[in-house]
Structure formats: C-alpha cells, structure tokens
C-alpha cells in the first residue's frame, strides 16, 4: 500500500511539472496590430497568403500559444477559412514547407475583427523560420476573406524574434510571389526551459514527496 501511494505521488508530480511547462505564461513576441489598417489582401483557394517570422534563441525552444489576425470584412460568400503553421522550405526558396498544424478558431470570419487562433502542442525550435499561412476553400471570384495590412513599418518584435514586412501569395501551385505590404497579426508563445531544468525540478519535487510520506512513519518508530 505504501509503495503504491509513493508511486502514485511520483506520477502525479511528474505530470504536474510537465503541465506547468506546457502552460507557462505566454509572451507577445511579434505584433503589428497597433498600426492603422491600410487595406486588406484577399484570401481564397487561389489566393493563399503567408507571412514569415523567426523565433528567438531560447535553447529550449517555444510553445506556440496563439496567433491573432486582424481581418477585414469578407466579400461574396467564401467558406473553409484555415490558419496553418508551416515550416520554411529549404528547397523552394522563400516559401512555406510542410504543415506543422492547423490552429483552432473562427472558420468563417466574414465580419472581420481581431480574431484569436490557438495552437495545440505546437513546439517551435529556436532561431528557426516559420510561416503563418491563410487560405480558404473557395476561389476569390466567388468570395474572399480579407487579411488586414498596413504600410508603415514591419511588425514589432522582442526576445530575439523577427518578422518580415511583406506577404507572399500563391494561386495554388508551388510558386509564391511577394506582396510588399505588412500583414496585421501577432504571435504569443512561451519560452520552454531546457530539459535539465525540468529534471532538476522533478528530482526536487519527488524527494520532497517521498520525504513527506516517510517522515511520519520514522517518527512513530
């Protein structure tokens, strides 16, 4: 019985430490939401849009929390809006590579506004480039969503992160072309401590739990 209690406490402690790592407080690393809008770019199946950013040098990487998008009102009757995080392709030049995950949020942002799209277990490597990719299931001739843009300056960034001051667009093929205007969005993520920090915390926590379990029994002998 005593060993079972200790075992359960160990599992609980390790799970608690892991959840604390994942739920660390997020930091706003990139944002261009504070500037006034200068228009919008159409998003559709034949007009995918992508913005590139680069993470900072934190050795443990980052847990992506959310991406906020400033959207203008849509035109026509579009549907199937998606926000995807992609790697940067090393073969296609400055273009999105493999999809790393689709973010959760409003799938039909026809009225516009600042919308939040959340990530689930998406880890970002340090000093690495990624793309935020917006697309939809309908061609823009039938209707298009609209990503708000501004022309004054690149997104503000901190913590060693950076972001480009232009968009790239694709009509559905492998080729992407630049649009020299800044998309309005923000990125929130949590810096992840190095694995050695978690090992130290786990060992300290387990030692404390075992000591609390055994100490009363020693005092009774």
C-alpha positions as CSV (number, residue, x, y, z in Angstrom):
1,X,0.0,0.0,0.0
2,X,2.8,2.4,1.0
3,X,4.7,1.7,-2.3
4,X,1.5,2.3,-4.3
5,X,1.0,5.6,-2.6
6,X,4.6,6.7,-3.4
7,X,4.2,5.5,-7.0
8,X,1.0,7.4,-7.5
9,X,2.6,10.6,-6.0
10,X,5.6,10.3,-8.3
11,X,3.4,10.0,-11.4
12,X,1.3,13.0,-10.1
13,X,4.4,15.1,-9.5
14,X,5.9,14.4,-12.9
15,X,2.6,15.1,-14.6
16,X,2.2,18.4,-12.7
17,X,5.6,19.5,-13.7
18,X,5.0,18.7,-17.3
19,X,1.7,20.5,-17.4
20,X,3.3,23.6,-15.8
21,X,5.9,23.6,-18.6
22,X,3.3,23.5,-21.3
23,X,1.1,26.1,-19.6
24,X,3.9,28.6,-19.0
25,X,2.8,32.2,-19.3
26,X,2.9,33.3,-22.9
27,X,4.8,36.3,-24.2
28,X,3.8,38.6,-27.0
29,X,6.8,38.2,-29.3
30,X,5.6,39.7,-32.6
31,X,2.8,42.2,-33.3
32,X,1.7,44.6,-36.0
33,X,-1.8,45.1,-34.6
34,X,-1.1,48.5,-33.2
35,X,-0.8,50.3,-36.6
36,X,-3.8,51.6,-38.5
37,X,-5.0,49.5,-41.4
38,X,-4.1,50.5,-44.9
39,X,-6.4,48.0,-46.7
40,X,-6.6,44.2,-47.0
41,X,-5.4,41.3,-49.1
42,X,-7.8,38.6,-50.4
43,X,-7.7,35.1,-49.1
44,X,-9.1,32.2,-51.1
45,X,-8.2,28.8,-52.6
46,X,-6.4,30.6,-55.4
47,X,-5.0,33.3,-53.2
48,X,-3.2,31.8,-50.2
49,X,-1.3,34.3,-48.1
50,X,1.7,33.7,-45.9
51,X,3.8,35.7,-43.5
52,X,7.3,34.6,-42.3
53,X,8.7,35.0,-38.9
54,X,11.8,33.7,-37.0
55,X,12.0,32.6,-33.4
56,X,14.5,33.8,-30.8
57,X,17.4,31.8,-29.5
58,X,16.0,30.3,-26.3
59,X,17.7,26.9,-26.1
60,X,14.6,25.0,-25.1
61,X,12.5,26.5,-27.9
62,X,9.0,27.8,-27.6
63,X,5.5,26.5,-27.1
64,X,3.2,28.4,-29.5
65,X,0.2,29.8,-27.7
66,X,-1.8,31.7,-30.2
67,X,-1.8,33.9,-33.3
68,X,-4.1,36.9,-33.6
69,X,-5.2,38.1,-37.0
70,X,-6.7,41.5,-38.0
71,X,-9.3,40.6,-40.6
72,X,-11.4,43.0,-42.7
73,X,-15.0,42.1,-43.7
74,X,-15.2,39.4,-46.4
75,X,-16.6,39.8,-49.8
76,X,-19.1,37.4,-51.5
77,X,-19.7,34.0,-49.9
78,X,-16.4,32.4,-49.0
79,X,-16.0,29.4,-46.7
80,X,-13.5,27.0,-45.4
81,X,-11.0,29.5,-43.8
82,X,-7.9,28.0,-42.2
83,X,-4.9,29.2,-40.4
84,X,-1.9,26.9,-40.6
85,X,1.7,26.9,-39.2
86,X,4.2,25.7,-41.7
87,X,8.0,25.2,-41.8
88,X,10.1,27.2,-44.2
89,X,11.0,25.1,-47.2
90,X,14.7,24.7,-47.9
91,X,14.1,23.5,-51.5
92,X,11.5,26.1,-52.7
93,X,13.4,29.2,-51.5
94,X,11.3,31.7,-49.6
95,X,8.1,29.7,-49.4
96,X,6.1,27.6,-46.9
97,X,7.1,24.0,-46.5
98,X,5.4,21.2,-44.6
99,X,2.3,21.9,-42.5
100,X,3.0,21.6,-38.8
101,X,-0.6,22.0,-37.6
102,X,-3.8,23.9,-38.1
103,X,-4.8,26.4,-35.5
104,X,-8.2,26.5,-33.9
105,X,-10.5,29.5,-34.2
106,X,-13.2,31.2,-36.2
107,X,-13.6,29.2,-39.5
108,X,-15.8,31.9,-41.2
109,X,-14.5,35.4,-40.3
110,X,-16.9,37.2,-42.7
111,X,-17.4,40.2,-40.3
112,X,-13.7,40.8,-39.7
113,X,-12.2,42.0,-36.4
114,X,-9.2,40.8,-34.4
115,X,-9.5,37.1,-34.1
116,X,-7.5,34.6,-32.0
117,X,-6.4,31.3,-33.3
118,X,-5.0,28.9,-30.7
119,X,-2.3,26.2,-31.0
120,X,-2.3,22.7,-29.5
121,X,1.1,21.1,-28.7
122,X,2.9,23.1,-31.4
123,X,6.6,23.5,-30.4
124,X,8.9,26.0,-32.2
125,X,12.6,25.4,-32.4
126,X,15.0,28.2,-31.5
127,X,16.4,30.5,-34.2
128,X,14.1,29.0,-36.9
129,X,11.9,30.4,-39.6
130,X,8.2,29.6,-39.9
131,X,5.2,30.7,-41.9
132,X,1.7,31.6,-40.9
133,X,-0.4,30.6,-43.9
134,X,-4.0,31.7,-44.5
135,X,-6.2,30.0,-47.2
136,X,-9.8,29.1,-47.9
137,X,-11.8,26.5,-49.9
138,X,-13.4,28.9,-52.3
139,X,-11.8,30.9,-55.2
140,X,-11.8,34.6,-54.7
141,X,-14.2,35.1,-57.7
142,X,-16.9,33.5,-55.5
143,X,-15.9,35.4,-52.4
144,X,-12.8,36.1,-50.3
145,X,-11.8,36.6,-46.8
146,X,-9.6,39.7,-46.2
147,X,-6.4,39.9,-44.1
148,X,-5.8,43.5,-43.0
149,X,-2.5,45.1,-43.9
150,X,-0.5,48.3,-43.1
151,X,2.3,50.0,-45.0
152,X,4.1,52.0,-42.3
153,X,6.5,49.6,-40.7
154,X,7.4,45.9,-40.0
155,X,5.9,44.1,-37.1
156,X,7.4,44.9,-33.7
157,X,9.3,42.0,-32.2
158,X,11.2,41.2,-29.0
159,X,13.1,38.4,-27.3
160,X,15.3,37.9,-30.4
161,X,12.3,37.2,-32.7
162,X,11.8,38.9,-36.0
163,X,9.1,39.1,-38.7
164,X,9.0,40.3,-42.3
165,X,7.4,43.4,-43.6
166,X,5.8,41.7,-46.6
167,X,3.4,38.9,-47.5
168,X,3.8,36.2,-50.1
169,X,0.9,34.8,-52.2
170,X,0.2,31.7,-54.2
171,X,-2.6,30.9,-56.6
172,X,-2.5,27.2,-55.6
173,X,0.7,26.0,-57.2
174,X,4.2,25.7,-55.7
175,X,5.3,29.2,-56.6
176,X,4.9,32.2,-54.3
177,X,5.2,35.8,-55.1
178,X,5.8,38.8,-52.7
179,X,3.3,41.5,-51.9
180,X,5.1,44.4,-50.4
181,X,2.7,45.3,-47.6
182,X,2.8,44.3,-43.9
183,X,0.1,41.8,-42.6
184,X,-1.5,42.7,-39.3
185,X,-1.1,39.9,-36.8
186,X,0.5,38.9,-33.5
187,X,2.2,35.8,-32.1
188,X,2.2,34.8,-28.5
189,X,4.4,31.9,-27.3
190,X,6.0,30.6,-24.1
191,X,9.7,30.1,-23.8
192,X,10.4,26.5,-22.7
193,X,13.2,25.9,-20.1
194,X,16.0,23.5,-21.1
195,X,15.4,19.8,-20.2
196,X,18.0,19.9,-17.5
197,X,15.8,22.4,-15.6
198,X,12.8,20.1,-15.6
199,X,15.0,17.1,-14.5
200,X,16.2,19.2,-11.5
201,X,12.7,20.3,-10.6
202,X,11.3,16.8,-10.9
203,X,14.0,15.3,-8.7
204,X,13.5,18.1,-6.1
205,X,9.7,17.5,-6.1
206,X,10.0,13.8,-5.9
207,X,12.5,14.0,-3.0
208,X,10.1,16.3,-1.1
209,X,7.1,14.0,-1.7
210,X,8.9,10.8,-0.6
211,X,10.3,12.6,2.5
212,X,6.8,13.8,3.4
213,X,5.5,10.2,3.1
214,X,8.3,8.5,5.1
215,X,8.9,11.2,7.8
216,X,5.7,10.5,9.9
217,X,6.5,6.7,9.9
218,X,10.1,7.3,11.1
219,X,8.8,9.5,13.9
220,X,6.5,6.7,15.1
221,X,9.3,4.1,15.4
